[in-house]
Amino acid sequence: MKTIKLLALTLLALMIACVAPRPVTDTEESATDPTVELSDSTEYELVIFDSEFNSWMSMNARPMSFYSEEYLKTWNDRLVTEWNNFSPSQGRVDCRPNSYLDWDRNVDYGKELNYQLFNYFRFMQERCRIFMSTPGEW
């Protein structure tokens, strides 16, 4: 079971590290009408493979409207830094992050992704106590 959880955490960390932007376009309409401009926006998605996270989030997370996007971005920036600098002596070895998260504070990931990542960090803090600084309301 420990191996499965570690594998799930590894896959999650890799997914976060490899978040690839996906262009959002309406290809059917733009293909038939040359006057329609393609959208230049980018959409990001956070995929979490830990089966316990969704049930934890439904029972423990505050509504997304509770937080401002700036608050979520600020905390995610701090927590990603701690995640990337984690040392096994700081917490349980079976919970340690084992990959680097490629996070850029200047990228607009959107409030939903920031909210999910923030709550995933909260989930990991409750399980493993890996963060030194956390929001007061945790």
N, C-alpha and C positions, 0 to 999 in steps of 0.2 A: 504494500500500500504506500509505503514511504517512497518507493521508486516511482510509482505512478504519479504521486503528488509532485515529486521533483521533476519528472518529465513534463507534467502539465505546467509547472512554473517556468521551466526552461522554454517550452514552446510559447508561453505567454510573453516572456521577456523578448524572445526572438521576434514575435509578431509586433510588439511595441517598437522594437529597434528597427524593424524593417517596414514601418508604416509607409506605404507608397501612395503618393497622391494619385487620385483617379480623376481625370477630367470629366466634367459633367457637361454633356452636350446633347442636343436633340438632333441626332444624325439623320433621321428620316426627313424631318422638315427642312433641314439645311441642304440636304442632297437634292431636293426638288425645287427649292426656292433660293436662288443665289443672293437675294437681298437679305436673307436672314443671317445675322451674325452668330457665330458660334460663341458659346459662353466661355469666358476666360477664368471661371472660378474653379477651385479645386476642392474636392471633398475628401475627408479623412474618416477612417473607420478604425475603432479599437476592438479587437477580437480577443476575448479572454477565454482560455480553455479550462480554467479551474471550475469544475462542476459545482463546487460549494459557493462560489461567488454570487451567482444570480439569486439563490435563495437568501443568502446573507444580505444582499443589497435590498431585496424586497422587504425584508424585516427591519433593517437598520438604517438605511439611507434616508436622509431628509429630502424633501422635494427639491428638484433642481432650482425652483424659483427662490429657495431660501438663500442661495448664494449668487453673488454677482460674478460675471465672467472674469473680471479682473482679480477677484479674490481667489478663484479656482486656479487661474494662470499663475499667480504669485506663489501659492502653495505648491502647485505641481512643479514649478521651477525649483523650489527648495528641496522638495522630496525626491525629484529626479537626481539632483546633485548628490543627496545622501545615498540614494540607491546605487549610483555609479561609483561612489567612494566607500561602499560598505566593506567592512572587514569581518571575517568570520568570528572574531573574538567579541564582536558587539552583540551577538544574538545566537540563536540556535543555528547550528550548522546546516540542518536539513531544510531550513527556510531561507538560506542566504541567496540573494540575487546572484545569478551567475552569468549575466550578460549586461552589456552596456546599452543604455537607452539613449538613442539619438534624438534629443529633445532640443528644439530651438524656440526660445521664448518669443522671438520675433515672428514666428509663423502663427497664423490664425487657424488653430485646429477646430475652432467652434466650441460653443458652450457645452454641448452634449458630450463630446469626447473629453473635454477637460473635467466634466462632472464624473464621468465613468472612471477616468484615471485617478482622480482625487479619491473616489470611493474605493477603488482597488487598493490604493496605498493605505487607506484606513483599514480595510479588510486585512491586509498583510501586517499592519501594526498590531492589530488585535491578536492575530495568530502567532506572530514571531517577534514582536518588539524589536524591529530593526531600525527604527528611526529615532534619532536623538531629539529632534525638535518636531513638534506636531501642533496643529491648531488647538487652541484652548478648549473648544467645544467637543473635541474627541473625547 
